[in-house]
C-alpha cells in the first residue's frame, strides 16, 4: 500500500483534552486505524505559523 493510499486528509479538526484543545491547519489520519490507538488523535498534523511567535509555535509543537 502506498503512502497516498495509507493516509487521507480530514481538514482542520479540533482535538479536546481535559484542560485544553488544539486545531491544526490540516490533519491526516490512517486509512486503516491501528488497533488500540485512540482514533481522535491524527497521524500527521500541519500548523502554519507565519503570524505566530516562536514561543507560541514551540508551545503548539510540544502540545
mmCIF file as Biopython writes it, N, C-alpha, C and O atoms, coordinates in Angstrom:
data_model
#
loop_
_atom_site.group_PDB
_atom_site.id
_atom_site.type_symbol
_atom_site.label_atom_id
_atom_site.label_alt_id
_atom_site.label_comp_id
_atom_site.label_asym_id
_atom_site.label_entity_id
_atom_site.label_seq_id
_atom_site.pdbx_PDB_ins_code
_atom_site.Cartn_x
_atom_site.Cartn_y
_atom_site.Cartn_z
_atom_site.occupancy
_atom_site.B_iso_or_equiv
_atom_site.auth_seq_id
_atom_site.auth_asym_id
_atom_site.pdbx_PDB_model_num
ATOM 1   N N  . UNK A ? 1  ? 0.851   -1.168 0.000  1.0 0.0 1  A 1 
ATOM 2   C CA . UNK A ? 1  ? 0.000   0.000  0.000  1.0 0.0 1  A 1 
ATOM 3   C C  . UNK A ? 1  ? 0.898   1.232  0.000  1.0 0.0 1  A 1 
ATOM 4   O O  . UNK A ? 1  ? 1.822   1.330  0.808  1.0 0.0 1  A 1 
ATOM 5   N N  . UNK A ? 2  ? 0.631   2.169  -0.900 1.0 0.0 2  A 1 
ATOM 6   C CA . UNK A ? 2  ? 1.430   3.399  -0.982 1.0 0.0 2  A 1 
ATOM 7   C C  . UNK A ? 2  ? 1.021   4.376  0.118  1.0 0.0 2  A 1 
ATOM 8   O O  . UNK A ? 2  ? -0.027  4.215  0.744  1.0 0.0 2  A 1 
ATOM 9   N N  . UNK A ? 3  ? 1.853   5.385  0.345  1.0 0.0 3  A 1 
ATOM 10  C CA . UNK A ? 3  ? 1.547   6.396  1.340  1.0 0.0 3  A 1 
ATOM 11  C C  . UNK A ? 3  ? 0.225   7.095  1.010  1.0 0.0 3  A 1 
ATOM 12  O O  . UNK A ? 3  ? -0.577  7.366  1.904  1.0 0.0 3  A 1 
ATOM 13  N N  . UNK A ? 4  ? 0.005   7.384  -0.261 1.0 0.0 4  A 1 
ATOM 14  C CA . UNK A ? 4  ? -1.233  8.050  -0.680 1.0 0.0 4  A 1 
ATOM 15  C C  . UNK A ? 4  ? -2.467  7.210  -0.359 1.0 0.0 4  A 1 
ATOM 16  O O  . UNK A ? 4  ? -3.547  7.758  -0.136 1.0 0.0 4  A 1 
ATOM 17  N N  . UNK A ? 5  ? -2.319  5.907  -0.335 1.0 0.0 5  A 1 
ATOM 18  C CA . UNK A ? 5  ? -3.434  5.020  -0.005 1.0 0.0 5  A 1 
ATOM 19  C C  . UNK A ? 5  ? -3.531  4.769  1.495  1.0 0.0 5  A 1 
ATOM 20  O O  . UNK A ? 5  ? -4.582  4.355  1.984  1.0 0.0 5  A 1 
ATOM 21  N N  . UNK A ? 6  ? -2.442  5.016  2.236  1.0 0.0 6  A 1 
ATOM 22  C CA . UNK A ? 6  ? -2.387  4.718  3.664  1.0 0.0 6  A 1 
ATOM 23  C C  . UNK A ? 6  ? -2.979  5.814  4.546  1.0 0.0 6  A 1 
ATOM 24  O O  . UNK A ? 6  ? -3.486  5.530  5.631  1.0 0.0 6  A 1 
ATOM 25  N N  . UNK A ? 7  ? -2.916  7.065  4.087  1.0 0.0 7  A 1 
ATOM 26  C CA . UNK A ? 7  ? -3.450  8.167  4.885  1.0 0.0 7  A 1 
ATOM 27  C C  . UNK A ? 7  ? -4.386  9.011  4.032  1.0 0.0 7  A 1 
ATOM 28  O O  . UNK A ? 7  ? -4.291  9.014  2.805  1.0 0.0 7  A 1 
ATOM 29  N N  . UNK A ? 8  ? -5.288  9.724  4.693  1.0 0.0 8  A 1 
ATOM 30  C CA . UNK A ? 8  ? -6.172  10.639 3.965  1.0 0.0 8  A 1 
ATOM 31  C C  . UNK A ? 8  ? -6.405  11.896 4.802  1.0 0.0 8  A 1 
ATOM 32  O O  . UNK A ? 8  ? -6.418  11.833 6.032  1.0 0.0 8  A 1 
ATOM 33  N N  . UNK A ? 9  ? -6.591  13.046 4.130  1.0 0.0 9  A 1 
ATOM 34  C CA . UNK A ? 9  ? -6.782  14.308 4.845  1.0 0.0 9  A 1 
ATOM 35  C C  . UNK A ? 9  ? -8.169  14.379 5.473  1.0 0.0 9  A 1 
ATOM 36  O O  . UNK A ? 9  ? -9.144  13.868 4.921  1.0 0.0 9  A 1 
ATOM 37  N N  . UNK A ? 10 ? -8.241  15.023 6.642  1.0 0.0 10 A 1 
ATOM 38  C CA . UNK A ? 10 ? -9.529  15.225 7.303  1.0 0.0 10 A 1 
ATOM 39  C C  . UNK A ? 10 ? -9.803  16.706 7.550  1.0 0.0 10 A 1 
ATOM 40  O O  . UNK A ? 10 ? -10.775 17.061 8.217  1.0 0.0 10 A 1 
ATOM 41  N N  . UNK A ? 11 ? -8.944  17.564 7.009  1.0 0.0 11 A 1 
ATOM 42  C CA . UNK A ? 11 ? -9.155  19.001 7.157  1.0 0.0 11 A 1 
ATOM 43  C C  . UNK A ? 11 ? -8.691  19.516 8.498  1.0 0.0 11 A 1 
ATOM 44  O O  . UNK A ? 11 ? -7.813  18.928 9.131  1.0 0.0 11 A 1 
ATOM 45  N N  . UNK A ? 12 ? -9.271  20.599 8.924  1.0 0.0 12 A 1 
ATOM 46  C CA . UNK A ? 12 ? -8.909  21.251 10.170 1.0 0.0 12 A 1 
ATOM 47  C C  . UNK A ? 12 ? -9.849  20.788 11.263 1.0 0.0 12 A 1 
ATOM 48  O O  . UNK A ? 12 ? -10.960 21.302 11.393 1.0 0.0 12 A 1 
ATOM 49  N N  . UNK A ? 13 ? -9.415  19.832 12.040 1.0 0.0 13 A 1 
ATOM 50  C CA . UNK A ? 13 ? -10.248 19.225 13.079 1.0 0.0 13 A 1 
ATOM 51  C C  . UNK A ? 13 ? -9.707  19.610 14.454 1.0 0.0 13 A 1 
ATOM 52  O O  . UNK A ? 13 ? -8.492  19.681 14.641 1.0 0.0 13 A 1 
ATOM 53  N N  . UNK A ? 14 ? -10.593 19.858 15.417 1.0 0.0 14 A 1 
ATOM 54  C CA . UNK A ? 14 ? -10.180 20.231 16.767 1.0 0.0 14 A 1 
ATOM 55  C C  . UNK A ? 14 ? -10.161 18.993 17.666 1.0 0.0 14 A 1 
ATOM 56  O O  . UNK A ? 14 ? -11.087 18.182 17.655 1.0 0.0 14 A 1 
ATOM 57  N N  . UNK A ? 15 ? -9.070  18.870 18.453 1.0 0.0 15 A 1 
ATOM 58  C CA . UNK A ? 15 ? -8.951  17.809 19.453 1.0 0.0 15 A 1 
ATOM 59  C C  . UNK A ? 15 ? -9.025  18.463 20.821 1.0 0.0 15 A 1 
ATOM 60  O O  . UNK A ? 15 ? -8.311  19.428 21.092 1.0 0.0 15 A 1 
ATOM 61  N N  . UNK A ? 16 ? -9.884  17.942 21.682 1.0 0.0 16 A 1 
ATOM 62  C CA . UNK A ? 16 ? -10.044 18.486 23.028 1.0 0.0 16 A 1 
ATOM 63  C C  . UNK A ? 16 ? -9.503  17.500 24.056 1.0 0.0 16 A 1 
ATOM 64  O O  . UNK A ? 16 ? -9.703  16.290 23.946 1.0 0.0 16 A 1 
ATOM 65  N N  . UNK A ? 17 ? -8.820  18.037 25.049 1.0 0.0 17 A 1 
ATOM 66  C CA . UNK A ? 17 ? -8.354  17.260 26.195 1.0 0.0 17 A 1 
ATOM 67  C C  . UNK A ? 17 ? -9.030  17.836 27.431 1.0 0.0 17 A 1 
ATOM 68  O O  . UNK A ? 17 ? -9.930  18.669 27.321 1.0 0.0 17 A 1 
ATOM 69  N N  . UNK A ? 18 ? -8.604  17.401 28.585 1.0 0.0 18 A 1 
ATOM 70  C CA . UNK A ? 18 ? -9.234  17.840 29.823 1.0 0.0 18 A 1 
ATOM 71  C C  . UNK A ? 18 ? -9.171  19.360 29.992 1.0 0.0 18 A 1 
ATOM 72  O O  . UNK A ? 18 ? -10.185 19.992 30.287 1.0 0.0 18 A 1 
ATOM 73  N N  . UNK A ? 19 ? -7.982  19.952 29.805 1.0 0.0 19 A 1 
ATOM 74  C CA . UNK A ? 19 ? -7.840  21.374 30.100 1.0 0.0 19 A 1 
ATOM 75  C C  . UNK A ? 19 ? -7.523  22.252 28.890 1.0 0.0 19 A 1 
ATOM 76  O O  . UNK A ? 19 ? -7.391  23.467 29.038 1.0 0.0 19 A 1 
ATOM 77  N N  . UNK A ? 20 ? -7.396  21.668 27.702 1.0 0.0 20 A 1 
ATOM 78  C CA . UNK A ? 20 ? -7.065  22.477 26.535 1.0 0.0 20 A 1 
ATOM 79  C C  . UNK A ? 20 ? -7.517  21.790 25.248 1.0 0.0 20 A 1 
ATOM 80  O O  . UNK A ? 20 ? -8.013  20.663 25.266 1.0 0.0 20 A 1 
ATOM 81  N N  . UNK A ? 21 ? -7.336  22.488 24.148 1.0 0.0 21 A 1 
ATOM 82  C CA . UNK A ? 21 ? -7.675  21.919 22.850 1.0 0.0 21 A 1 
ATOM 83  C C  . UNK A ? 21 ? -6.723  22.489 21.809 1.0 0.0 21 A 1 
ATOM 84  O O  . UNK A ? 21 ? -6.052  23.493 22.049 1.0 0.0 21 A 1 
ATOM 85  N N  . UNK A ? 22 ? -6.672  21.838 20.646 1.0 0.0 22 A 1 
ATOM 86  C CA . UNK A ? 22 ? -5.779  22.283 19.576 1.0 0.0 22 A 1 
ATOM 87  C C  . UNK A ? 22 ? -6.446  22.011 18.242 1.0 0.0 22 A 1 
ATOM 88  O O  . UNK A ? 22 ? -7.068  20.968 18.043 1.0 0.0 22 A 1 
ATOM 89  N N  . UNK A ? 23 ? -6.307  22.965 17.329 1.0 0.0 23 A 1 
ATOM 90  C CA . UNK A ? 23 ? -6.820  22.810 15.980 1.0 0.0 23 A 1 
ATOM 91  C C  . UNK A ? 23 ? -5.699  23.129 15.003 1.0 0.0 23 A 1 
ATOM 92  O O  . UNK A ? 23 ? -5.302  24.285 14.860 1.0 0.0 23 A 1 
ATOM 93  N N  . UNK A ? 24 ? -5.190  22.102 14.333 1.0 0.0 24 A 1 
ATOM 94  C CA . UNK A ? 24 ? -4.140  22.299 13.334 1.0 0.0 24 A 1 
ATOM 95  C C  . UNK A ? 24 ? -4.761  22.785 12.033 1.0 0.0 24 A 1 
ATOM 96  O O  . UNK A ? 24 ? -5.975  22.704 11.845 1.0 0.0 24 A 1 
ATOM 97  N N  . UNK A ? 25 ? -3.911  23.295 11.130 1.0 0.0 25 A 1 
ATOM 98  C CA . UNK A ? 25 ? -4.407  23.775 9.843  1.0 0.0 25 A 1 
ATOM 99  C C  . UNK A ? 25 ? -4.837  22.624 8.933  1.0 0.0 25 A 1 
ATOM 100 O O  . UNK A ? 25 ? -5.759  22.776 8.132  1.0 0.0 25 A 1 
ATOM 101 N N  . UNK A ? 26 ? -4.179  21.490 9.054  1.0 0.0 26 A 1 
ATOM 102 C CA . UNK A ? 26 ? -4.546  20.300 8.266  1.0 0.0 26 A 1 
ATOM 103 C C  . UNK A ? 26 ? -4.103  19.065 9.020  1.0 0.0 26 A 1 
ATOM 104 O O  . UNK A ? 26 ? -3.025  19.050 9.615  1.0 0.0 26 A 1 
ATOM 105 N N  . UNK A ? 27 ? -4.930  18.025 9.000  1.0 0.0 27 A 1 
ATOM 106 C CA . UNK A ? 27 ? -4.603  16.751 9.631  1.0 0.0 27 A 1 
ATOM 107 C C  . UNK A ? 27 ? -4.829  15.624 8.661  1.0 0.0 27 A 1 
ATOM 108 O O  . UNK A ? 27 ? -5.695  15.692 7.790  1.0 0.0 27 A 1 
ATOM 109 N N  . UNK A ? 28 ? -4.033  14.577 8.824  1.0 0.0 28 A 1 
ATOM 110 C CA . UNK A ? 28 ? -4.210  13.338 8.072  1.0 0.0 28 A 1 
ATOM 111 C C  . UNK A ? 28 ? -4.331  12.188 9.053  1.0 0.0 28 A 1 
ATOM 112 O O  . UNK A ? 28 ? -3.679  12.186 10.098 1.0 0.0 28 A 1 
ATOM 113 N N  . UNK A ? 29 ? -5.155  11.217 8.724  1.0 0.0 29 A 1 
ATOM 114 C CA . UNK A ? 29 ? -5.322  10.029 9.558  1.0 0.0 29 A 1 
ATOM 115 C C  . UNK A ? 29 ? -5.079  8.781  8.715  1.0 0.0 29 A 1 
ATOM 116 O O  . UNK A ? 29 ? -5.150  8.819  7.487  1.0 0.0 29 A 1 
ATOM 117 N N  . UNK A ? 30 ? -4.792  7.673  9.399  1.0 0.0 30 A 1 
ATOM 118 C CA . UNK A ? 30 ? -4.584  6.406  8.710  1.0 0.0 30 A 1 
ATOM 119 C C  . UNK A ? 30 ? -5.892  5.901  8.117  1.0 0.0 30 A 1 
ATOM 120 O O  . UNK A ? 30 ? -6.951  6.031  8.730  1.0 0.0 30 A 1 
ATOM 121 N N  . UNK A ? 31 ? -5.814  5.326  6.928  1.0 0.0 31 A 1 
ATOM 122 C CA . UNK A ? 31 ? -6.987  4.735  6.298  1.0 0.0 31 A 1 
ATOM 123 C C  . UNK A ? 31 ? -7.467  3.532  7.112  1.0 0.0 31 A 1 
ATOM 124 O O  . UNK A ? 31 ? -8.669  3.327  7.281  1.0 0.0 31 A 1 
ATOM 125 N N  . UNK A ? 32 ? -6.516  2.741  7.613  1.0 0.0 32 A 1 
ATOM 126 C CA . UNK A ? 32 ? -6.832  1.603  8.473  1.0 0.0 32 A 1 
ATOM 127 C C  . UNK A ? 32 ? -6.296  1.909  9.865  1.0 0.0 32 A 1 
ATOM 128 O O  . UNK A ? 32 ? -5.084  1.862  10.076 1.0 0.0 32 A 1 
ATOM 129 N N  . UNK A ? 33 ? -7.167  2.222  10.819 1.0 0.0 33 A 1 
ATOM 130 C CA . UNK A ? 33 ? -6.715  2.592  12.166 1.0 0.0 33 A 1 
ATOM 131 C C  . UNK A ? 33 ? -5.885  1.486  12.826 1.0 0.0 33 A 1 
ATOM 132 O O  . UNK A ? 33 ? -6.078  0.300  12.560 1.0 0.0 33 A 1 
ATOM 133 N N  . UNK A ? 34 ? -4.966  1.900  13.684 1.0 0.0 34 A 1 
ATOM 134 C CA . UNK A ? 34 ? -4.133  0.972  14.442 1.0 0.0 34 A 1 
ATOM 135 C C  . UNK A ? 34 ? -4.951  0.460  15.627 1.0 0.0 34 A 1 
ATOM 136 O O  . UNK A ? 34 ? -5.489  1.267  16.386 1.0 0.0 34 A 1 
ATOM 137 N N  . UNK A ? 35 ? -5.059  -0.849 15.804 1.0 0.0 35 A 1 
ATOM 138 C CA . UNK A ? 35 ? -5.813  -1.390 16.945 1.0 0.0 35 A 1 
ATOM 139 C C  . UNK A ? 35 ? -5.258  -0.874 18.277 1.0 0.0 35 A 1 
ATOM 140 O O  . UNK A ? 35 ? -4.047  -0.884 18.496 1.0 0.0 35 A 1 
ATOM 141 N N  . UNK A ? 36 ? -6.134  -0.432 19.146 1.0 0.0 36 A 1 
ATOM 142 C CA . UNK A ? 36 ? -5.738  0.058  20.453 1.0 0.0 36 A 1 
ATOM 143 C C  . UNK A ? 36 ? -5.337  1.523  20.500 1.0 0.0 36 A 1 
ATOM 144 O O  . UNK A ? 36 ? -5.124  2.065  21.585 1.0 0.0 36 A 1 
ATOM 145 N N  . UNK A ? 37 ? -5.231  2.172  19.358 1.0 0.0 37 A 1 
ATOM 146 C CA . UNK A ? 37 ? -4.853  3.593  19.313 1.0 0.0 37 A 1 
ATOM 147 C C  . UNK A ? 37 ? -6.121  4.440  19.296 1.0 0.0 37 A 1 
ATOM 148 O O  . UNK A ? 37 ? -7.057  4.146  18.552 1.0 0.0 37 A 1 
ATOM 149 N N  . UNK A ? 38 ? -6.150  5.486  20.112 1.0 0.0 38 A 1 
ATOM 150 C CA . UNK A ? 38 ? -7.305  6.370  20.183 1.0 0.0 38 A 1 
ATOM 151 C C  . UNK A ? 38 ? -7.476  7.090  18.844 1.0 0.0 38 A 1 
ATOM 152 O O  . UNK A ? 38 ? -6.577  7.810  18.411 1.0 0.0 38 A 1 
ATOM 153 N N  . UNK A ? 39 ? -8.600  6.906  18.198 1.0 0.0 39 A 1 
ATOM 154 C CA . UNK A ? 39 ? -8.845  7.453  16.860 1.0 0.0 39 A 1 
ATOM 155 C C  . UNK A ? 39 ? -9.004  8.970  16.836 1.0 0.0 39 A 1 
ATOM 156 O O  . UNK A ? 39 ? -8.989  9.564  15.758 1.0 0.0 39 A 1 
ATOM 157 N N  . UNK A ? 40 ? -9.156  9.614  17.998 1.0 0.0 40 A 1 
ATOM 158 C CA . UNK A ? 40 ? -9.319  11.076 17.979 1.0 0.0 40 A 1 
ATOM 159 C C  . UNK A ? 40 ? -8.023  11.800 17.638 1.0 0.0 40 A 1 
ATOM 160 O O  . UNK A ? 40 ? -8.060  12.963 17.237 1.0 0.0 40 A 1 
ATOM 161 N N  . UNK A ? 41 ? -6.864  11.129 17.791 1.0 0.0 41 A 1 
ATOM 162 C CA . UNK A ? 41 ? -5.584  11.756 17.505 1.0 0.0 41 A 1 
ATOM 163 C C  . UNK A ? 41 ? -5.182  11.524 16.064 1.0 0.0 41 A 1 
ATOM 164 O O  . UNK A ? 41 ? -5.294  10.406 15.562 1.0 0.0 41 A 1 
ATOM 165 N N  . UNK A ? 42 ? -4.707  12.581 15.381 1.0 0.0 42 A 1 
ATOM 166 C CA . UNK A ? 42 ? -4.293  12.433 13.985 1.0 0.0 42 A 1 
ATOM 167 C C  . UNK A ? 42 ? -2.958  11.709 13.872 1.0 0.0 42 A 1 
ATOM 168 O O  . UNK A ? 42 ? -2.214  11.597 14.846 1.0 0.0 42 A 1 
ATOM 169 N N  . UNK A ? 43 ? -2.668  11.227 12.684 1.0 0.0 43 A 1 
ATOM 170 C CA . UNK A ? 43 ? -1.377  10.611 12.405 1.0 0.0 43 A 1 
ATOM 171 C C  . UNK A ? 43 ? -0.352  11.690 12.091 1.0 0.0 43 A 1 
ATOM 172 O O  . UNK A ? 43 ? 0.784   11.625 12.561 1.0 0.0 43 A 1 
ATOM 173 N N  . UNK A ? 44 ? -0.746  12.680 11.299 1.0 0.0 44 A 1 
ATOM 174 C CA . UNK A ? 44 ? 0.124   13.799 10.915 1.0 0.0 44 A 1 
ATOM 175 C C  . UNK A ? 44 ? -0.677  15.086 11.034 1.0 0.0 44 A 1 
ATOM 176 O O  . UNK A ? 44 ? -1.837  15.141 10.624 1.0 0.0 44 A 1 
ATOM 177 N N  . UNK A ? 45 ? -0.064  16.118 11.594 1.0 0.0 45 A 1 
ATOM 178 C CA . UNK A ? 45 ? -0.702  17.423 11.682 1.0 0.0 45 A 1 
ATOM 179 C C  . UNK A ? 45 ? 0.229   18.501 11.172 1.0 0.0 45 A 1 
ATOM 180 O O  . UNK A ? 45 ? 1.439   18.440 11.394 1.0 0.0 45 A 1 
ATOM 181 N N  . UNK A ? 46 ? -0.327  19.489 10.491 1.0 0.0 46 A 1 
ATOM 182 C CA . UNK A ? 46 ? 0.463   20.609 9.970  1.0 0.0 46 A 1 
ATOM 183 C C  . UNK A ? 46 ? -0.100  21.902 10.536 1.0 0.0 46 A 1 
ATOM 184 O O  . UNK A ? 46 ? -1.298  22.172 10.449 1.0 0.0 46 A 1 
ATOM 185 N N  . UNK A ? 47 ? 0.797   22.696 11.119 1.0 0.0 47 A 1 
ATOM 186 C CA . UNK A ? 47 ? 0.424   24.005 11.650 1.0 0.0 47 A 1 
ATOM 187 C C  . UNK A ? 47 ? 1.269   25.050 10.941 1.0 0.0 47 A 1 
ATOM 188 O O  . UNK A ? 47 ? 2.497   25.007 11.008 1.0 0.0 47 A 1 
ATOM 189 N N  . UNK A ? 48 ? 0.621   25.983 10.267 1.0 0.0 48 A 1 
ATOM 190 C CA . UNK A ? 48 ? 1.329   27.068 9.594  1.0 0.0 48 A 1 
ATOM 191 C C  . UNK A ? 48 ? 1.399   28.225 10.573 1.0 0.0 48 A 1 
ATOM 192 O O  . UNK A ? 48 ? 0.374   28.696 11.066 1.0 0.0 48 A 1 
ATOM 193 N N  . UNK A ? 49 ? 2.617   28.682 10.852 1.0 0.0 49 A 1 
ATOM 194 C CA . UNK A ? 49 ? 2.788   29.679 11.902 1.0 0.0 49 A 1 
ATOM 195 C C  . UNK A ? 49 ? 3.389   30.986 11.451 1.0 0.0 49 A 1 
ATOM 196 O O  . UNK A ? 49 ? 4.173   31.584 12.188 1.0 0.0 49 A 1 
ATOM 197 N N  . UNK A ? 50 ? 3.052   31.443 10.277 1.0 0.0 50 A 1 
ATOM 198 C CA . UNK A ? 50 ? 3.628   32.684 9.753  1.0 0.0 50 A 1 
ATOM 199 C C  . UNK A ? 50 ? 3.351   33.861 10.688 1.0 0.0 50 A 1 
ATOM 200 O O  . UNK A ? 50 ? 4.219   34.713 10.877 1.0 0.0 50 A 1 
ATOM 201 N N  . UNK A ? 51 ? 2.175   33.918 11.264 1.0 0.0 51 A 1 
ATOM 202 C CA . UNK A ? 51 ? 1.813   35.070 12.088 1.0 0.0 51 A 1 
ATOM 203 C C  . UNK A ? 51 ? 2.018   34.825 13.583 1.0 0.0 51 A 1 
ATOM 204 O O  . UNK A ? 51 ? 1.653   35.675 14.395 1.0 0.0 51 A 1 
ATOM 205 N N  . UNK A ? 52 ? 2.596   33.674 13.967 1.0 0.0 52 A 1 
ATOM 206 C CA . UNK A ? 52 ? 2.771   33.354 15.381 1.0 0.0 52 A 1 
ATOM 207 C C  . UNK A ? 52 ? 4.212   33.581 15.822 1.0 0.0 52 A 1 
ATOM 208 O O  . UNK A ? 52 ? 5.135   33.531 15.009 1.0 0.0 52 A 1 
ATOM 209 N N  . UNK A ? 53 ? 4.394   33.831 17.113 1.0 0.0 53 A 1 
ATOM 210 C CA . UNK A ? 53 ? 5.728   33.995 17.659 1.0 0.0 53 A 1 
ATOM 211 C C  . UNK A ? 53 ? 6.415   32.635 17.782 1.0 0.0 53 A 1 
ATOM 212 O O  . UNK A ? 53 ? 5.754   31.596 17.775 1.0 0.0 53 A 1 
ATOM 213 N N  . UNK A ? 54 ? 7.730   32.649 17.893 1.0 0.0 54 A 1 
ATOM 214 C CA . UNK A ? 54 ? 8.480   31.407 18.065 1.0 0.0 54 A 1 
ATOM 215 C C  . UNK A ? 54 ? 8.021   30.674 19.325 1.0 0.0 54 A 1 
ATOM 216 O O  . UNK A ? 54 ? 7.859   29.454 19.314 1.0 0.0 54 A 1 
ATOM 217 N N  . UNK A ? 55 ? 7.814   31.417 20.403 1.0 0.0 55 A 1 
ATOM 218 C CA . UNK A ? 55 ? 7.377   30.803 21.673 1.0 0.0 55 A 1 
ATOM 219 C C  . UNK A ? 55 ? 6.039   30.090 21.504 1.0 0.0 55 A 1 
ATOM 220 O O  . UNK A ? 55 ? 5.858   28.989 22.023 1.0 0.0 55 A 1 
ATOM 221 N N  . UNK A ? 56 ? 5.091   30.707 20.780 1.0 0.0 56 A 1 
ATOM 222 C CA . UNK A ? 56 ? 3.772   30.101 20.561 1.0 0.0 56 A 1 
ATOM 223 C C  . UNK A ? 56 ? 3.901   28.855 19.684 1.0 0.0 56 A 1 
ATOM 224 O O  . UNK A ? 56 ? 3.259   27.841 19.957 1.0 0.0 56 A 1 
ATOM 225 N N  . UNK A ? 57 ? 4.722   28.920 18.637 1.0 0.0 57 A 1 
ATOM 226 C CA . UNK A ? 57 ? 4.928   27.755 17.774 1.0 0.0 57 A 1 
ATOM 227 C C  . UNK A ? 57 ? 5.542   26.593 18.553 1.0 0.0 57 A 1 
ATOM 228 O O  . UNK A ? 57 ? 5.144   25.442 18.375 1.0 0.0 57 A 1 
ATOM 229 N N  . UNK A ? 58 ? 6.510   26.899 19.413 1.0 0.0 58 A 1 
ATOM 230 C CA . UNK A ? 58 ? 7.154   25.861 20.219 1.0 0.0 58 A 1 
ATOM 231 C C  . UNK A ? 58 ? 6.139   25.229 21.162 1.0 0.0 58 A 1 
ATOM 232 O O  . UNK A ? 58 ? 6.107   24.007 21.303 1.0 0.0 58 A 1 
ATOM 233 N N  . UNK A ? 59 ? 5.316   26.039 21.806 1.0 0.0 59 A 1 
ATOM 234 C CA . UNK A ? 59 ? 4.283   25.523 22.719 1.0 0.0 59 A 1 
ATOM 235 C C  . UNK A ? 59 ? 3.295   24.646 21.957 1.0 0.0 59 A 1 
ATOM 236 O O  . UNK A ? 59 ? 2.894   23.595 22.458 1.0 0.0 59 A 1 
ATOM 237 N N  . UNK A ? 60 ? 2.898   25.058 20.759 1.0 0.0 60 A 1 
ATOM 238 C CA . UNK A ? 60 ? 1.976   24.260 19.944 1.0 0.0 60 A 1 
ATOM 239 C C  . UNK A ? 60 ? 2.590   22.901 19.591 1.0 0.0 60 A 1 
ATOM 240 O O  . UNK A ? 60 ? 1.913   21.875 19.646 1.0 0.0 60 A 1 
ATOM 241 N N  . UNK A ? 61 ? 3.882   22.905 19.226 1.0 0.0 61 A 1 
ATOM 242 C CA . UNK A ? 61 ? 4.552   21.651 18.866 1.0 0.0 61 A 1 
ATOM 243 C C  . UNK A ? 61 ? 4.668   20.723 20.068 1.0 0.0 61 A 1 
ATOM 244 O O  . UNK A ? 61 ? 4.511   19.510 19.928 1.0 0.0 61 A 1 
ATOM 245 N N  . UNK A ? 62 ? 4.938   21.270 21.239 1.0 0.0 62 A 1 
ATOM 246 C CA . UNK A ? 62 ? 5.043   20.443 22.436 1.0 0.0 62 A 1 
ATOM 247 C C  . UNK A ? 62 ? 3.701   19.878 22.853 1.0 0.0 62 A 1 
ATOM 248 O O  . UNK A ? 62 ? 3.646   18.786 23.418 1.0 0.0 62 A 1 
ATOM 249 N N  . UNK A ? 63 ? 2.615   20.592 22.589 1.0 0.0 63 A 1 
ATOM 250 C CA . UNK A ? 63 ? 1.280   20.110 22.921 1.0 0.0 63 A 1 
ATOM 251 C C  . UNK A ? 63 ? 0.991   18.864 22.158 1.0 0.0 63 A 1 
ATOM 252 O O  . UNK A ? 63 ? -0.091  18.293 22.296 1.0 0.0 63 A 1 
#
